[in-house]
Amino acid sequence: MWEEFKKFAIKGNVLDLAVAVVIGTAFGKIVSSLVENIIMPLVGVLLGGRSFEKLSIPIAGVDVKYGIFIQSIVDFFIIAFSIFIFVKLLNSLKRKKEEEVIEKEPEVAPEIELLAEIRDLLREQKQEKAEN
């Protein structure tokens, strides 16, 4: 059982997943910082110095803090948009790399090229004989 676990844990998929989780966590922190420290203060300036997080309605002696909910929705859309842009950038880089691979035609050895020419000539001769 230990050997099976080692094979599973050492496979590339598990390591790739671990790296993705770490990078995703770091990316999430960067985007959260972008939202909290840059975007939302600018939105607050556009709204006349108001902050979503401070919006609330007192109902029956309890403050319903709907502003925090609005802030969470804004955060979600900004994070989703940032991830969309990031994935789109990665896909475009991947496509460029694939196009470079496709553009490079494999070089054919001169011997193989000569053999292909001989094959084509033999086909032509065979067709000429069949027509006569």
C-alpha atoms as an extended CHARMM CRD file, in Angstrom:
* protein
*
       132  EXT
         1         1  MET       CA              0.0000000000        0.0000000000        0.0000000000  PROA      1               0.0000000000
         2         2  TRP       CA              2.8630000000        2.3580000000        0.8080000000  PROA      2               0.0000000000
         3         3  GLU       CA              4.3780000000        1.7410000000       -2.6390000000  PROA      3               0.0000000000
         4         4  GLU       CA              1.0690000000        2.5350000000       -4.3310000000  PROA      4               0.0000000000
         5         5  PHE       CA              0.7710000000        5.7510000000       -2.3510000000  PROA      5               0.0000000000
         6         6  LYS       CA              4.3240000000        6.7780000000       -3.2970000000  PROA      6               0.0000000000
         7         7  LYS       CA              3.5860000000        6.1650000000       -6.9710000000  PROA      7               0.0000000000
         8         8  PHE       CA              0.4000000000        8.2140000000       -6.7060000000  PROA      8               0.0000000000
         9         9  ALA       CA              2.0060000000       11.0690000000       -4.7560000000  PROA      9               0.0000000000
        10        10  ILE       CA              5.0180000000       11.3130000000       -7.0300000000  PROA      10              0.0000000000
        11        11  LYS       CA              3.0090000000       11.3410000000      -10.2610000000  PROA      11              0.0000000000
        12        12  GLY       CA              3.0830000000       14.6440000000      -12.1140000000  PROA      12              0.0000000000
        13        13  ASN       CA             -0.6380000000       15.2480000000      -11.6810000000  PROA      13              0.0000000000
        14        14  VAL       CA             -0.4460000000       15.4900000000       -7.8950000000  PROA      14              0.0000000000
        15        15  LEU       CA              2.5880000000       17.7540000000       -8.0190000000  PROA      15              0.0000000000
        16        16  ASP       CA              0.9620000000       19.9250000000      -10.6880000000  PROA      16              0.0000000000
        17        17  LEU       CA             -2.1360000000       20.2290000000       -8.5380000000  PROA      17              0.0000000000
        18        18  ALA       CA             -0.0810000000       21.2490000000       -5.4970000000  PROA      18              0.0000000000
        19        19  VAL       CA              1.7190000000       23.9120000000       -7.5070000000  PROA      19              0.0000000000
        20        20  ALA       CA             -1.6000000000       25.1580000000       -8.9130000000  PROA      20              0.0000000000
        21        21  VAL       CA             -3.0560000000       25.4920000000       -5.4040000000  PROA      21              0.0000000000
        22        22  VAL       CA             -0.0610000000       27.4820000000       -4.1630000000  PROA      22              0.0000000000
        23        23  ILE       CA             -0.0330000000       29.7600000000       -7.2160000000  PROA      23              0.0000000000
        24        24  GLY       CA             -3.8230000000       30.1520000000       -7.0420000000  PROA      24              0.0000000000
        25        25  THR       CA             -3.6090000000       31.1950000000       -3.3960000000  PROA      25              0.0000000000
        26        26  ALA       CA             -0.9140000000       33.7580000000       -4.1670000000  PROA      26              0.0000000000
        27        27  PHE       CA             -2.8940000000       35.0440000000       -7.1630000000  PROA      27              0.0000000000
        28        28  GLY       CA             -5.9970000000       35.3510000000       -4.9690000000  PROA      28              0.0000000000
        29        29  LYS       CA             -4.0660000000       37.4880000000       -2.4830000000  PROA      29              0.0000000000
        30        30  ILE       CA             -2.8230000000       39.7410000000       -5.2710000000  PROA      30              0.0000000000
        31        31  VAL       CA             -6.3270000000       40.2260000000       -6.6610000000  PROA      31              0.0000000000
        32        32  SER       CA             -7.7960000000       40.8000000000       -3.1820000000  PROA      32              0.0000000000
        33        33  SER       CA             -5.1750000000       43.4560000000       -2.5590000000  PROA      33              0.0000000000
        34        34  LEU       CA             -5.9840000000       45.0400000000       -5.9240000000  PROA      34              0.0000000000
        35        35  VAL       CA             -9.6780000000       45.1590000000       -5.0240000000  PROA      35              0.0000000000
        36        36  GLU       CA             -9.2660000000       46.3990000000       -1.4460000000  PROA      36              0.0000000000
        37        37  ASN       CA             -6.4330000000       48.8720000000       -1.9130000000  PROA      37              0.0000000000
        38        38  ILE       CA             -6.8240000000       50.2480000000       -5.4290000000  PROA      38              0.0000000000
        39        39  ILE       CA            -10.1930000000       49.6060000000       -7.0450000000  PROA      39              0.0000000000
        40        40  MET       CA            -12.5600000000       50.0950000000       -4.1020000000  PROA      40              0.0000000000
        41        41  PRO       CA            -10.9790000000       53.3850000000       -2.9530000000  PROA      41              0.0000000000
        42        42  LEU       CA            -11.4150000000       54.6670000000       -6.5200000000  PROA      42              0.0000000000
        43        43  VAL       CA            -15.0370000000       53.4800000000       -6.5510000000  PROA      43              0.0000000000
        44        44  GLY       CA            -15.4930000000       55.2120000000       -3.1950000000  PROA      44              0.0000000000
        45        45  VAL       CA            -14.2050000000       58.4740000000       -4.7070000000  PROA      45              0.0000000000
        46        46  LEU       CA            -16.6520000000       58.0870000000       -7.5970000000  PROA      46              0.0000000000
        47        47  LEU       CA            -19.4680000000       57.5500000000       -5.0850000000  PROA      47              0.0000000000
        48        48  GLY       CA            -18.5620000000       60.6900000000       -3.1500000000  PROA      48              0.0000000000
        49        49  GLY       CA            -16.4790000000       59.0910000000       -0.4190000000  PROA      49              0.0000000000
        50        50  ARG       CA            -18.9900000000       56.3820000000        0.4530000000  PROA      50              0.0000000000
        51        51  SER       CA            -17.9530000000       52.8480000000        1.2280000000  PROA      51              0.0000000000
        52        52  PHE       CA            -20.0670000000       49.8260000000        0.4760000000  PROA      52              0.0000000000
        53        53  GLU       CA            -18.9640000000       48.1030000000        3.6650000000  PROA      53              0.0000000000
        54        54  LYS       CA            -20.5060000000       50.7830000000        5.8800000000  PROA      54              0.0000000000
        55        55  LEU       CA            -23.9690000000       50.5660000000        4.3200000000  PROA      55              0.0000000000
        56        56  SER       CA            -26.5510000000       49.0910000000        6.6920000000  PROA      56              0.0000000000
        57        57  ILE       CA            -30.2240000000       49.2320000000        7.5900000000  PROA      57              0.0000000000
        58        58  PRO       CA            -31.4310000000       48.9820000000       11.1860000000  PROA      58              0.0000000000
        59        59  ILE       CA            -34.3350000000       46.5320000000       11.4140000000  PROA      59              0.0000000000
        60        60  ALA       CA            -35.8840000000       45.7110000000       14.7890000000  PROA      60              0.0000000000
        61        61  GLY       CA            -32.7470000000       46.7800000000       16.6350000000  PROA      61              0.0000000000
        62        62  VAL       CA            -30.3910000000       44.7700000000       14.3960000000  PROA      62              0.0000000000
        63        63  ASP       CA            -28.1350000000       46.2750000000       11.7560000000  PROA      63              0.0000000000
        64        64  VAL       CA            -28.4690000000       44.4590000000        8.4410000000  PROA      64              0.0000000000
        65        65  LYS       CA            -25.1100000000       45.1260000000        6.8040000000  PROA      65              0.0000000000
        66        66  TYR       CA            -26.0440000000       44.7780000000        3.1590000000  PROA      66              0.0000000000
        67        67  GLY       CA            -22.9890000000       46.8250000000        2.1490000000  PROA      67              0.0000000000
        68        68  ILE       CA            -20.6670000000       43.9490000000        3.0300000000  PROA      68              0.0000000000
        69        69  PHE       CA            -22.7390000000       41.7170000000        0.7430000000  PROA      69              0.0000000000
        70        70  ILE       CA            -22.4850000000       44.2570000000       -2.0900000000  PROA      70              0.0000000000
        71        71  GLN       CA            -18.7290000000       44.4570000000       -1.4880000000  PROA      71              0.0000000000
        72        72  SER       CA            -18.4670000000       40.6590000000       -1.7350000000  PROA      72              0.0000000000
        73        73  ILE       CA            -20.3260000000       40.6960000000       -5.0500000000  PROA      73              0.0000000000
        74        74  VAL       CA            -18.0390000000       43.4240000000       -6.4290000000  PROA      74              0.0000000000
        75        75  ASP       CA            -14.9860000000       41.4710000000       -5.2090000000  PROA      75              0.0000000000
        76        76  PHE       CA            -16.2810000000       38.3250000000       -6.9210000000  PROA      76              0.0000000000
        77        77  PHE       CA            -16.7480000000       40.0420000000      -10.2790000000  PROA      77              0.0000000000
        78        78  ILE       CA            -13.3390000000       41.6970000000      -10.1420000000  PROA      78              0.0000000000
        79        79  ILE       CA            -11.6500000000       38.4290000000       -9.1720000000  PROA      79              0.0000000000
        80        80  ALA       CA            -13.5470000000       36.4890000000      -11.8540000000  PROA      80              0.0000000000
        81        81  PHE       CA            -12.6100000000       39.0920000000      -14.4720000000  PROA      81              0.0000000000
        82        82  SER       CA             -8.9540000000       39.0180000000      -13.3820000000  PROA      82              0.0000000000
        83        83  ILE       CA             -8.8510000000       35.2260000000      -13.6380000000  PROA      83              0.0000000000
        84        84  PHE       CA            -10.5460000000       35.4190000000      -17.0510000000  PROA      84              0.0000000000
        85        85  ILE       CA             -7.8760000000       37.8390000000      -18.3050000000  PROA      85              0.0000000000
        86        86  PHE       CA             -5.1010000000       35.6720000000      -16.8270000000  PROA      86              0.0000000000
        87        87  VAL       CA             -6.4210000000       32.4760000000      -18.4540000000  PROA      87              0.0000000000
        88        88  LYS       CA             -6.9700000000       34.2740000000      -21.7580000000  PROA      88              0.0000000000
        89        89  LEU       CA             -3.3510000000       35.5020000000      -21.6570000000  PROA      89              0.0000000000
        90        90  LEU       CA             -2.0700000000       31.9940000000      -20.9140000000  PROA      90              0.0000000000
        91        91  ASN       CA             -4.1560000000       30.5230000000      -23.7490000000  PROA      91              0.0000000000
        92        92  SER       CA             -2.8600000000       33.0930000000      -26.2410000000  PROA      92              0.0000000000
        93        93  LEU       CA              0.7280000000       32.3310000000      -25.2170000000  PROA      93              0.0000000000
        94        94  LYS       CA              0.0110000000       28.6130000000      -25.5480000000  PROA      94              0.0000000000
        95        95  ARG       CA             -1.4970000000       29.1110000000      -29.0260000000  PROA      95              0.0000000000
        96        96  LYS       CA              1.5420000000       31.0950000000      -30.1700000000  PROA      96              0.0000000000
        97        97  LYS       CA              3.8140000000       28.3230000000      -28.9800000000  PROA      97              0.0000000000
        98        98  GLU       CA              1.6930000000       25.6890000000      -30.7620000000  PROA      98              0.0000000000
        99        99  GLU       CA              1.7360000000       27.7640000000      -33.9690000000  PROA      99              0.0000000000
       100       100  GLU       CA              5.5310000000       27.9540000000      -33.8110000000  PROA      100             0.0000000000
       101       101  VAL       CA              5.6950000000       24.1790000000      -33.5340000000  PROA      101             0.0000000000
       102       102  ILE       CA              3.2950000000       23.7360000000      -36.4550000000  PROA      102             0.0000000000
       103       103  GLU       CA              5.1670000000       26.2490000000      -38.6480000000  PROA      103             0.0000000000
       104       104  LYS       CA              8.4210000000       24.3390000000      -38.3430000000  PROA      104             0.0000000000
       105       105  GLU       CA              8.2530000000       21.5950000000      -40.9370000000  PROA      105             0.0000000000
       106       106  PRO       CA             10.4040000000       18.6010000000      -40.1960000000  PROA      106             0.0000000000
       107       107  GLU       CA             13.5290000000       18.5000000000      -42.3070000000  PROA      107             0.0000000000
       108       108  VAL       CA             13.6150000000       15.5040000000      -44.6180000000  PROA      108             0.0000000000
       109       109  ALA       CA             16.9010000000       13.7270000000      -45.0630000000  PROA      109             0.0000000000
       110       110  PRO       CA             18.2400000000       13.8420000000      -48.6440000000  PROA      110             0.0000000000
       111       111  GLU       CA             18.1300000000       10.0350000000      -48.8700000000  PROA      111             0.0000000000
       112       112  ILE       CA             14.4470000000        9.9440000000      -48.0260000000  PROA      112             0.0000000000
       113       113  GLU       CA             13.7110000000       12.7320000000      -50.4790000000  PROA      113             0.0000000000
       114       114  LEU       CA             15.5160000000       10.8000000000      -53.2100000000  PROA      114             0.0000000000
       115       115  LEU       CA             13.5790000000        7.6310000000      -52.3630000000  PROA      115             0.0000000000
       116       116  ALA       CA             10.3090000000        9.5690000000      -52.5810000000  PROA      116             0.0000000000
       117       117  GLU       CA             11.2620000000       10.8470000000      -56.0510000000  PROA      117             0.0000000000
       118       118  ILE       CA             12.1210000000        7.2980000000      -57.1990000000  PROA      118             0.0000000000
       119       119  ARG       CA              8.7680000000        6.0600000000      -55.8620000000  PROA      119             0.0000000000
       120       120  ASP       CA              6.9200000000        8.8060000000      -57.7560000000  PROA      120             0.0000000000
       121       121  LEU       CA              8.7830000000        7.9980000000      -60.9930000000  PROA      121             0.0000000000
       122       122  LEU       CA              7.9730000000        4.2980000000      -60.6530000000  PROA      122             0.0000000000
       123       123  ARG       CA              4.2770000000        5.1510000000      -60.1610000000  PROA      123             0.0000000000
       124       124  GLU       CA              4.2950000000        7.2880000000      -63.3120000000  PROA      124             0.0000000000
       125       125  GLN       CA              5.9340000000        4.4780000000      -65.3010000000  PROA      125             0.0000000000
       126       126  LYS       CA              3.4120000000        1.9730000000      -64.0030000000  PROA      126             0.0000000000
       127       127  GLN       CA              0.5180000000        4.2540000000      -64.9710000000  PROA      127             0.0000000000
       128       128  GLU       CA              1.9680000000        4.7880000000      -68.4670000000  PROA      128             0.0000000000
       129       129  LYS       CA              2.2350000000        1.0330000000      -68.9950000000  PROA      129             0.0000000000
       130       130  ALA       CA             -1.3330000000        0.5340000000      -67.7980000000  PROA      130             0.0000000000
       131       131  GLU       CA             -2.6090000000        3.1560000000      -70.2590000000  PROA      131             0.0000000000
       132       132  ASN       CA             -0.8350000000        1.5600000000      -73.2440000000  PROA      132             0.0000000000
